[in-house]
Amino acid sequence: MLSCIRRALPLLPFLLLPLLPGALAQRAGSGPPTQDPFGQKEAAVAVRSLGNYQSHSVFDNILTIRSTDGATLRVRPWRTGVVRVEYFPPSQPVQEIPSVSVVQSPVPPAPEAARAVQRLTGSSNSGALRNEANALVWALPESFGTSYATVTIQKNPLRVSYQRGSETLIAEAGGAFEQLTPTGGTGVSFRLSPDEHLYGTGSRALPLDRRGRKLTLYNEAHYGYQNGEPTLNVSLPTVVSSRGYMLFFDNHAPGTLDLGATEKNTLEYRAEGLRNLAYYIITGDSYAEILSRYTALTGRQPLPPRWALGLVQSRFGYKSEPEMYQVARRMRQADFPLDALVLDLYWFGGTTQQGDFQWVKPNFPNPRRLLHRLDSTGVKTVLITEPYIMRTSRHDQLVRSQGLVGRDQNGQPYTVESFWAGPATLVDMFRPAARQWLWQHYDRLKQDGVGGWWSDLGEPENQPTDMQYDAGTTRQIHNAYGQAWAGILSEGYARQYPQERLFNLGRSGWAGMQRHSLFPWSGDVSRSWGGLQAQVPIMLSMGLGGVGYMHSDAGGFAGSTPDPELYTRWLQLASLGPVLRPHGSGVPPEPYWYPEPYRSAVRRFTHLRYELLPYLYTLAWENSQTGAPLTRPMNFGETQLVASGLLEPDDTTTPPLDWSWQTDASSAWGRERRLVRQRQAFARSNQPQFTNVNDQFLLGSNLLVAPVLQPGQRRRNVLLPAGTWVDFDTHQTLPGNQTVGRNAPLARIPLLVRAGAILPLAPYVPTTARYRTDTLRVRYYADPSVRESSFTMYEDDGKSREVAEQFQLLAFEGSTSTTGTSLRVAVRGTYPGAPTTRTVELLIPRVAATPAAIQLNQATLPATDWQYAEAKHTLRVRFPLGAQPVQLTVPGLQLDTTPAADLTPEVVELQTPSNRTFGGSTQLNYALYQPGHYALMIRNSQGELVKTLPLAAEAGAHQVPWNGDDVQGRPVPGGVYWAELLGQHQRLVLVR
């Protein structure tokens, strides 16, 4: 008890610091937007179904079916594993449906693949389409003519289903339908399996598995949100199933996704106002394959500039040139890395000058000099812009007179009177003249040396429904608005700066947003433990929608109460996420403001992030090649580039990329072998315990991150996948496929490495501008249970757009057996400025004894080039790496794989109270992992027992109220109290 009180003492100097001048709230009243996009609850709507089969035809690889009710259904194989389905109600023209998301063109099956399907199915017609009595059955090739999938169109009534072999992956339930309302609309429903899990749907502060929920598809901003907010800044019309498919509804209209909320085994999509409907069935034998096909369809995220993976410091907001210099200097002095500073709206004069796009003087007297000086120290500058043009802006008259903004029903510029910053107009991102006008401002500012962009408020967060744009009304274009805005920058860079990589910090978007180099964040989150807890499922869900760089305002944005422990835990999470960007309002977000021991704890993780840059940058490259997110849910499965083809000693060329999850092969035998292996792996990864994990994640395939998400928590449970895992810090061994307890002192969170992993690191540098890989610190987690493993590291100049062959791949392949351990390394390719030689500093942990000898290319390595640390059980080896492959061998290496001693999981978890500061009562939250009888004690600041609260006995999440009273029910005085449960504590402040 006393130790918990002592942990609070370092807070006192920080709490007594005078608060900085209060930052202007991002929204008047700090409340949510006044608009309610869906209004009242949806009433039952009459619908008209598709009807029965009447006739069909096939032309240009499109199957067109006419129904007895006059509707039309079209089925179009798009690419391998991808099928597009379209529905046109009666009286609606059958035509191409425009898309803001899809960039890939369909490709019909190659003739040899079509012939293979005929051979496999016994079909005699050229298209492998069979017209049976009750259905049309269309067999489609999967790969290399060794297997096929089947699209079946039931005739009466018309329903579409997709089979793979004898298994039906997905089948329509009620089929496509038309909504018979004044506004109209369309929809479609599907059958769900009882054990099916559903993921994706965009940014929502909800658990990862969205099964059983009804969700809106309408981008919304919610200021100060916490865990439980169902709709946020990015809605995605994508649903990923644990059965191995994705449904992608290719329409940006407002809509709903009913994922088994109304009928538990039915998924239903409805879109408002649509006169037709298009959706894709995207299948795969892994989540990686599904995302690869989806991001090929909608566009992949280009590789970011390397500095985007560094620490990007932001706040609301820096107001002057001296302040920018001061922050950069203090970050360096306090030994924190820094790669970018973000300027909020004060660079152009504040809230009332939105739309000026001009530096305000005298605060920024010489922007070019400022940005050049910062850049010379390795610090980029990122500028905020908004889509609103204030009536007080210098450009107000121009945009109104030239028709560059949204309009009313009479065609006149529409003033949004209720915008939080004051009356404003909203740029029409769909009007070519407006797009050109905006790009001219971006281009001019880029000449000042701007390194990146911040696109804020892009939902848009306040967009009255009676506005008109070139592409339609507010509700027709709302979800596509942020996408259209992002396209101005991505198209402008592609046209005028084709060799540069774009960084666009955007708050909103739609399906396909990733191809515009958007790095989204999760909105104006509450600075609270509930806000922090929401971030893991938000990040992972966006990743399963093809958006790999979702992150948060690290430390929390909304709120005026400093909490150093919360800040520390948030920065630890962010340091091992896609983007590290501390940001906030009202409380200093820079890490140097925080007292010890919090400052050192944060510093350690920011340094670790920079040491992990070779690994993180490789994950970024993998995302640009395949769509695999950097951070992944626990059931995602392993992905890696197969290294064997890169290690051939006489081959200096770079062979075609071969990813471990791909099931293509050059022979039927090879494909069948890979297919069976991948489907077995997919089944293992989707075991029930891994399907809805919301408090830990995988960083790539080899690192497991278990952030601390509860105040006062110093030990937490970690769910381990199969295999062996190794603690990154202590090198302790953790047998997998179980839940273990791990210590989590303030300076550390559980960070585990997959046994057999090869993990590349680099020496710490304070900015990526000084990043070099001429020295690599490679960890090989050799393990007897993993005979062979590999990792391929990607490297280039960190700034140029992808140019053919202007990169290097460093292939590592390790093997461990009873005869010894070896590591093969080879370099393929080059780029301008690439090191001609490297020094590899290899670390092998868990070594039980000093090796007798170490060999490099079969020659004994001098004893001066390696060192065994008996106390730490680590072997360090130093060797050169040039253009030729090398092989390091440690004959007879003995490994100590004894499991760690203290792996007993916690049986309870005392969680964040509903209110830590309260006047009447508060709900104390706790989870029981094992059923039993426990008591929760309330103690005062002197450690004296005040009251004991009885708890539930069954396992699960629970609440118990405390009304600020003692055991006799008498009110207790105001002050600090502690809730205590089996050695875990939560601090409470009772206000009287």
Phi, psi and omega in degrees: 000312182295326179297326178293321178295319180297326179297335181279339185301319179299345179288332191301314179300323181291319181292333181273353176299139175298136179294144174295161177308132184302127177288144178297130183299143179292339178216136180304130179078359180053029180257177179286167176303147183285336182284143175244102191296337182246355175062224183289165180298144185292128176272166178298135185241132176289142182229159174239121185281174186293327180098196183255165180294137173240311181200168176211162175210157177234126177212132178055040177066022176244125176268118181248127184237128175262138180259164179293341179267004178090003178274167181231137175240130177238136177236128186224108171300129187260297174216181178303125178077007183230127179228135177256134178239133181232145180231130177236114179297167177304143179075357178268137181293143176271112186206173177293134181264120182294153182223137172269358188248320191272131177238350182271140177268150178288149177229120179293156180302143176297151183305320181292327177291319178298320179294325178295321178296318177302319181293320182288325185264346184076017181282146180256348181267160190291334184262000182058030176258122180253131176262097182263173186299321186248356185199157165262129184238119185242113179272131184236137180292146175260306180191133172055023174066019182257348178205167180212159173247166183228130169258122181248130176248102176297140187274317188227099356279170182290121179216145181251139173219161184231122179245147171234108189066230179269358185263130172273113180285314186210139180216136174297145177265286176270357181074188179284150181210163177250134178274126184266073179231165179303324179275344179074190180142168180226172179191177179200150179230157185222155175277143176245143174280151183302325184260019185276140177246143187237132186232173176093222179074002175103201186271111180213137181276059184232165175301157184303315180279115185267005180302136177090007181244153173247119190240147176267148175250083180199110186299129183224148172257133178232104184292131176069031182291160174228188178305135179108350180287119189279340183224128180230209195286338181231110169263139177236132181276048183231138176230123179256133183252146175291353177274355174103037176210162171235140167256123179239113181268108191273062177214139181257017177290156171303143184199183176226148172241111176261105188260051181091018179282316181278309174237120194298337180249027179227130172257127180230133174249133175229139178235138183278130171077359182286137175265357176206184184208140175223135173216158178246140165259119181240119185247165177185164179266009176198162174297326179297318181291321177299313180292326177298316180291321179294316182285337170293326180288317187254357179102136181265157178287124176297156178299130182283162168297145185300329182297337180294342178268359176273192178278120179252110186265133183220162169195164173258094345208166176285133192247354185202165177298314178300324179294322177299312179299320182295317180296315179299318181292317182291326176298316179293316182297325180274005177065041171252141176290159179203129178237345180199149170243138182253128178261118174281194195293358179285345180296334178250007172118358176109186190302320185282356181249017176302131183102355180285320181055037182218133179301138179269133178247148012272004184298325179232077188291330183219080185301319182298318179294316180301309184292324178293317181295316178297316181297325180293341176260009179086026181237115176277162177242131180246131182252139173277144166221155180233160180276356181269139174247108183296149175296340177269003181284152176295342181258006183304308183295322182296311184291330178286317183289329181266003176068039184266003186235169178300153189233163174272185185291347177264005179084010180265151179306133184265124176264122177276096185290332187269006178299138189300332182270353182127173181303136184204160169256169186233124185300136175277095184290353181261356181266122183308319181296323179291320178298317179294320179298316178296316181298324179299323177290317177300315182297317179297316180292328178298328178295339176285346180109016179298132183267335182197175189230152177235112181257100187260157172065025191275012178300319347289151188286337175225104186219091182307143188287347181264017175277155180237145178225171179302327183267000178138194179281172180308309185291333178286329187249351190309308184292339181266356187297308180297325177297315180296320179296314180299327180296334178298315180287314183294321178289322178296318178294317180298328183277316189251340180227060188295342180266000184253150177265139184264140171236116181231108180278096187248146183264346185213166180175197183208183180304127183096359183301332185297331183290347179268016180060040176275137176241083190285154171237166195272017174091188187279076186287149175294140173280082185204166177292328175295325175292319178295317184297335181286343194285327181295307178295328176299310182299314183289321180294320177295322177299324178282359171251018176086003183252102192270357187239026176296134179211189184227167168291095187298126185101344181092146183259304192269127179135156184241009182258120178286141177218093184301325179294316177300315179301316181298311181295325179292317179292327175297316176298311184296327180295338179247028177243186184294320182224136178251106184217090173296136182203151177181173179227137175086335179229137182302127178267351181284139186293337183288348178287341191270144182283170171286148006271004185295319182299315180293324179296319178291317181302318182301320183281328175294322176295317180301320179301316181291326176294330181275006184305321177301322179288313182296319181293326175294321176295322177297319178294318177301319177299321180289338181266327188231345184087359178295129181290159178290317177254139192222147176293164187295339181259018185290324184094163182279147172222140174197156174278124181295125189269345190302320181290345181268355188255008179293128189293332185256015184238118180258357180277164178263114182287169175304144183288134182232108182269147187298332183274351180289142181251006174289150176202165184277357180218158178298320180297315181295319179294316181298320180296314180291324181295314179298315181298317182291320180291326175294318179296320179296318178296319179296316183292337181261025173299148190308322184292344183256000191274351181209056181266121189244005183232014173204164185199169176260134172258102193067204179269340195255349181241134175249123183249126179238085183292158176268121188241008179237138179294142177076358184285130179234006173204140181216160177276146177230128177272120184258131170292175180298160182097184179257145178234151184233133178292127183298323185272315187261346183065019176289152181266135181232107176299139187273186179062042178200169173259130181235156173266136179228139177292145181218067176299168186307325185277001187212150166235156178299121176230114188242151182242138177293130179301139184092348184294147171246116190243112179275134175230170178223158175301145180296138171227150184281352177206147179292346175298338179254011181290132177219152176244024175290342169237123178243133176254101187257131174254128175245112182270067182302141182208137182299335182279350181239095185294320181222142177207164182206162172209135178245119183265138179257142180211138172210197184280355174080003185217332185277144173302153185302124176239139184307127175066010178266057179201169176236145170243126177252109185265128176242133176223121181249151176218143181224131178210184180292340181272348179149187183232139178222157178223121176257139181224137177216150179246132177233134177085178177201174177205159180301126180090003181293143176298138176281329174222155178230157170252124178259122174255101187268135174239124172246112180276170174064035178272127189277335185207160179295128178294151177288324180196160176230136183244140173240115184053045176071003176256140181295131180277135179302147181297338179288346182262005175212158185212134175251125178259104186296320183294324182262351182058045179237144176245125178246132181228138180240127179210156181275153177225119178243216182285336183267143177300150177231157176226122176257132183231135174241093182298137174063027182299128179261129182247139177261103182251026178298129180298149177302152188285317189253085180247008183297125181288154174293140179269342178223161172221118176273116191256179181300127177294160177299324174218122178279333174243123187210163180249326182252290180215165177218153176265124178265119185263140178207158177234135175254122178268341173227134179296149180168179182252118183228161178232138176256124183255141174254124179239152176273182186293345176269000180088005182279140179291128180257317183198151174245128182253127178288147184239163175294156183258339184274153180293150179132186180270138184218169174224150171219133181276148166235125186264020179070035182233170179262191186295335177270003180084009180275139177301138178261158181296157174296155180150194181266131177230164180231131169270133186230131179216109180048049176084356176262148188224148170229132181276133180235142176239113179265124182253124178247000000 
